[in-house]
Amino acid sequence: AEGKEEGRRYAFLGDGETLVLTLWQQAEQPYGPDRAGLHHLALEADSIDRVRQYEEALRAYGADFAHEGVVAHREGAGSGGIFFHDPDGTRLEISVPSGAQGAPAPSGTAPTCGFF
């Protein structure tokens, strides 16, 4: 899928059944060489239990989390996961397409990933 609306440009890439990569335009200018050019990287886990295992391991390593525990991608969504930062400040996500029903949505109806 592709979004061409100004200020909301994106491309969803997949194999027809599984989303493999999403690209979002986030900047009008090129990124500066003195900072990371990646804003957000999301990885998909096979279950919500696996996401919680990753969360436990990351907490043991002292990772900086953006939200407390598993959160929904938006209010009422079944998809969701954990959001944390790498040492460069890039927001990382490990999520599942379903299994997070009932998890809080920290941004209400706005996407938890921080876009739009």
Secondary structure, DSSP 4 states (H G I P E B T S, - for coil): -EE-STT--EEEEESSSSEEEEEE---SSPPPTTS-S--EEEEE-S-HHHHHHHHHHHHHTT-EESSSS-EESSTT-S-EEEEEE-TT--EEEEEESSS-TT---TTTTS-TT---
